[in-house]
Amino acid sequence: MSGQIFRDVVVIGGGQSGLAAGYFLRRLGLDCEILDANDRPGGAWPDAWDSLRLFSPAQMSSLPSWPMPPPKGGYPSRDHVVGYLAAYEQRYSLPIQRPVRVKGILHSAGGLSVRTDRGTWLAKAVISATGGTGQPFIPPYSGRVLFRGKQIHSSAYRSPDEFVGQRVLVVGGGNSGAQILAEISKVAETAWVTREPPRFLPDDVDGGVLFEQAMERVRALMEGREPDRAKSGLGDIVMVPPVREARDQDVLYTVRPFTRFLPDGVVWQDGARTPVDAVIWCTGFRPDLSHLTKLGVLEADGRIALEHGRSLRQPRLWMLGYGDWTGAASATLAGITRSARDTVQAVQQFIAGDHAADPG
């Protein structure tokens, strides 16, 4: 074991999920370390586009114990969130090491061996909290590689400046698509491509209401009731000010998907052809779980079989903050506190010997 660093718990990822886990781990007195691949605080937030704003108020977008300070006006901006996360880890003296890239995790006698580019950590339990934005997802489209125009994923979008005067398709029906379309439409000729017409929420409904509705669906399932599917979900479009402005300018309409690319444009379902200069893919992400490949926990679909966030194949591993499959709304600032608290409590009980030991 020479050269290894011993900890009760290693948390992989220093974004909002890792910070929430770190808070509860420290509060319960567990010896822990957070390994973050980034060279700056804030998780994935610094990589978001310049004008991004949350669609929940600050008080609904907070990590455990310390409410996010409200911004001077409107909803929190990207930079406001990054500043809050940086201050949060300092406020609670969270033990974060960065940049540390995890190369793989292996089973070891009495724990899990976390191999990194800066040494090896041996932990009794590991919480993987790298988030669901590790791999930008672009759906397959016939002829996409032949398209000569510009293509970027929303994760690479920063501002509308590089699209002035162009013909731009914004593909994807979520809130990112709506917000990017809203500002691109001010400087370019745009079309918003979605599978189904998006549902726009009333102007006075924000992300806080959506989170409460998501939790009500979870409660209904736990109680054996059928959730009210007529209620809005987290995929609905929140009418933040830029989106309302786009609606008032009559540019907030969508068209159904095209069938294939041409070198200089696209072909629609009715056979019509449209020249296009650029495509912005607002089509979501897939989690990057490559650090878990050597542990033998990945299923055929690339996910991990879980029970209450704990791997069924490796009982020393917990997953946190990857979306509803690791806890209702757990990929959001509003939803991570509950998931992190439950996860850390389960980890503490495991380490204390209240659960069966690792059979390996």
KOLDREN-201790 format. One record per residue (C-alpha): x, y, z; residue in one letter. Coordinates in steps of 0.001 Angstrom, whole numbers, plus 524288, in hexadecimal, padded with zeros to 5 digits. Layout:
# KOLDREN-201790
XYZa...
//
This chain:
# KOLDREN-201790
800008000080000m80BDF808DE7FF78s808EB816257F982g7FA37815117FAE8q7F1A681F318017Fi7E7908194B80AA9f7DA1B81F6280C70r7CCE081AE681152d7C6538209580545v7CB35825CF7F850v7C1EC82E697F08Dv7C4B582F5A7E204i7C06A83C797DCB4g7C0E384A087E2C3g7B4B18501B7DCF6g7A7DD8526F7E3FDq7A5AD843ED7E6F0s7B352841F07EC4Cg7B25484E227F4BCl7A53F849EE7FA6Ba7AAC483C7C7FD6Da7B6D8842A28035Fg7AEA284B1B80C56y7A74783F7F8120Bf7B38983716812E9l7BA908418C81AC6r7AEA3843AC82361r7AE558352A826BAl7BCDA834FF8298Cg7C0E282BDE81E9Bl7CEC082CFD8198Dd7CCC68309880B55c7D30F836B07FF6Ae7CCF283C5C7F330i7D46683A317E677l7D0F5843DC7DBBFd7D610843077CDCAa7D3F1851917CB68n7DE3285BBA7CE82d7D4128654D7D3DBr7C7FA864CC7DC78p7BA288641D7D748g7B921856D37D0D7g7B341858097C33Fa7AD888659B7C58Ew7B93886D867C07Bp7B79D8669F7B35Cd7A9A886B6B7B155a7A679876477A7B7w7A8D3884627ABBBd79AC8888C47AD95s795AC87C927B463l78C7587F037BFBAr78606875537C8CAl7775F873F07C7CFf77617872DD7D68Es7785587DE27E04Fp7846687D877E8E5a77D18878917F4D9q778DB86C887ED0Fm7868A86A197E79Bs78E90868297F3CFs7978185DB97F95Al7958C858AB8073Fp796398621C812BDs799F386E8280B4Cw78FCB8751480282p794E687AB27F5E9m795C6889847F774p78BD088FE17EE67p7912E897287E2A0p78E928A5A47E0F5k783C88A32D7D730g77C97897C27D11Ag780CB889AD7D146y78ECD8858D7D46Cp7984C886577C90Bs7A2AC87C687C582r7AD45884707CC0Bd7A4F68864D7D842h7A38E877897D994v7B21E8754D7D77Ev7B54E87F7C7E1D5g7ABDE879327EB60y7B19B86B9F7E976l7BF7B870BF7EB22a7BBAC877D27F79Da7B45086BE37FC8Ey7C00F862D97FC2Fe7C82786D1480348q7BD8C86FF280D52r7BD2E861BC811B0y7CBA685EE480F79s7C8668537A806C1l7D43684AA880418p7D53F84C0B7F55Ci7E0FC848197ED47q7E1B684D9E7DF78r7E4D384B437D4F1p7E4B283C997D723v7E085833A37CC20r7DB8B8264D7D00Av7E0B681C047C6C0k7D9378109F7CC79g7D42080A117D8AEi7D79A7FC367DC8Dl7D3327F33E7E767h7DD6D7F1FB7F200s7DE047EACA7FED3a7D5D77F27580873g7D1B37FCFC7FEF4g7D247802E77F17Dl7DEDC8077B7EB37s7DD1F814707E42Ev7E820815F27DA3Er7EAC7823E27D5CDt7F51B82BF87CEE5d7F971830D57DC4Ar7FA41824547E3E5g7F155819E57E960t7E6D581B3D7F3B9w7E1A080F737FB37l7D3D4811978003Ba7C9FD809AA807D3k7BF7880FA47FF17a7BF24817D57F2C2v7B4BC8219D7EEB3i7B51E8244C7E01Cs7AFE58320D7DDE8a7B554835D77D0A2t7A80B83A527CBBCg79FF8837CD7BFC0g7A6AA841787B6A0t7B327839FA7B3F3g7B0088366E7A5E4q7A87683FAF79CEDp79E748380279527f79B8283A7C786C8i79168831777808Cp794FE82A2C77421p79085830D7767ACy7925082C61759C1s79CAA83491752EFg7A10A83BEC75F22r7AF798398075C84v7ADDE83F1874ECCl7A81484BF57537Df7B1EB856D0750E8r7ABED860B475A18g7AF2C862CB76854k7AA288590377276q7AB9785AD578115i7A54A854EB78CF9h79F1685E13796D3s7AA7985AF479FF7s7B385862067967Ba7AA7186D90793F9y7AE6987A6179A52r7A788885DD793D3s7A0388897C7875Cp7AB50891F978243d7B0EB887A277928e7A39E88540772BBf7A0388931B76E90v799248933476186g7993B8846376007q78E9F87A3575E1Ar78E898721D76A90v7872B8660E76EF9l785A88644277D9Cv78295855DD78010v77CAA8517C78D02g7705F854B779494g775358571B7A26Eg777E1863947A9CFn78585864A77A415s77FE1864577965Fg775EE86EC7799C9a77FD2877DF7A011q789F78766F79546i77FA98780B78AB4l77AD7884507916Fa787DA88B547908De78C53885AC78381i77FB488A5A77D29s783B08987A77FD3k78F52897A87768Fv78C7488C6A76D47a781E3885C376544e77DBF87A6676DD7t7758286E2776E24a772F48668677AA1w77250857DD77826v76B6B84F437823Dt76528841C8781E8r758AA846D07880Be753648548178A0Dp758FC8594C79703p7500B85C667A25Br751F486A127A79Bf74F1486C4E7B5DFl7476E878047BABFp74FC0884167BCA5d74EB38834B7CB7Bd75343875097CC81v761C1872D27CED3d76AC28675D7D14Cg76703866E47DFAAg7593B862E37DC0Bv75E76858A97D2A6l7670A852DF7DD49f75B79851C87E692e753A184B037DBF5q75EC8841767D991a75F4C83E2A7E810m7509F83C167E84Ce7520D832167DD57r75C4782AF77E567v7538682AFF7F16Ar74840825AF7E962a7508081A5A7E464l75586817437F217m7478B817097F721e742B280E737EC1Cg73AF1819607E5ABr73AD581CAC7D75Ae741C2829B07D51Bp739D0834827CF03d73FA88346E7C170r737F4840727BD9Ca740B7848C67C621k74CC184F107C06As75A02848BC7C148g767FA84D487C1D4l768CA84D2B7B303g75EFB8582E7B12Bd763878658D7ACC0i7649786FA77B782v7616F87D5C7B2F1m76D92884567B7B0v76E85892717B2B3p7764888FA77A61Dp76CB5884FD7A23Ev7610788DC37A4FDr7674E8983379C80e7691B88E637917Fa75ACE88A8E792C3r756B8898CC791E7d75F0289A1B7859Eq757D588E4E77FD6d764298861C77DC1v7613F87BB1787E3l75B708718677ECCy760838641B77B27t760F685B0E76F70v761A384C4676F38r76EBA8459576C8Cp774F48454D75F28f778498382475914t78657839EB754A8r7916C8434675242f7965E848827456El7A40A84E4074446p79E1B85BE074512d79138859B374C1Dg7868F8502074FF9v77B1C848C7749F9v76E0E8494E7510Cw763E283EA575222q75BF584440746D0d767F88443273E03g76A71852CB73EE7a7789D8571C73FB9r77DEF86249747D4t78B9C867FE7476Bp791DE86872754E2v79E7486E97759CFd79EE0869107678Ca7985A85F4E770A9v7984B8605877F7Di7952985354785ECw78DB185556792B2c78BC0846BC793EFt790AB843D17A181g79B8283BB27A738f79F2E82E167AB69r7A6D382B6E7B7E9p7B52B827F27B689d7B70381B9A7BE9Al7C3F6817697B8A9s7CA83818197C60Ch7C1E580CA37CA3El7C49C803B57BEB8t7CEF87FB7A7C598k7C62A7F9567D158l7BCD87F0B07C9AAg7B0797F7FB7CD73v7ABC27FCD37C03Al7A0007F61A7BA3De79DDF7F3BA7ABBFa796F5800D97AA53d7A295808077B024g79BF680B137BCFBr79DA58055D7CA83i793517FD367D14Fa7900B804537DDEAl787E1802EA7EA06e7861980FBF7F142h79200815117EA3Dg79ABE8098A7EDCCr7A0A7800897E3ABs79AEF7F2EA7E3D7l7A7A27ED427DE81r7B0FF7F4997E77Bq7AB7E7F8007F4EFp7B66C801A47F7CDr7B22380A7B7EC95l7A774814DB7ECC5w7A30B81D827E17Fm79E8D82B647E40Al7993F8365F7DBAFg7972882FB07CE90y788BD832B07CD14g77C6882BAD7D104d782D481E357D0A9w78AFE8224E7DC76t7805C82A387E357g775478334B7DF84a77AC183FBF7D976a7881F83C1B7DEEAs78F218428A7D382a789FC84FD77D7A6t78E3F859797E1FAl78084858EE7E773a7804584A297E886g78DFD8460D7EC6Bi78CDD848877FB22t7832C83DA07FDBDr78A77833C77F555s797AA837457FB40a792978363E8091Fr78C80828E3806B8d79896823F57FFB3t7A2028284180A55v7998082273814FBq7999E8157380DBDa7A85E8163580C2Bv7AA17818F981AAEq7A1BD80D3B81E55q7A9678049B81509f7B66E808CD81A91i7B169807028286Da7AE4C7F8E782522g79F6C7F9DD824DCd79F2C7F40081723h7A5587E7A9811E5a7B3B87E89B80EECa7B8D97E8408011Ad7B81A7D9FB7FCE0p7C46B7DB727F4CFg
//
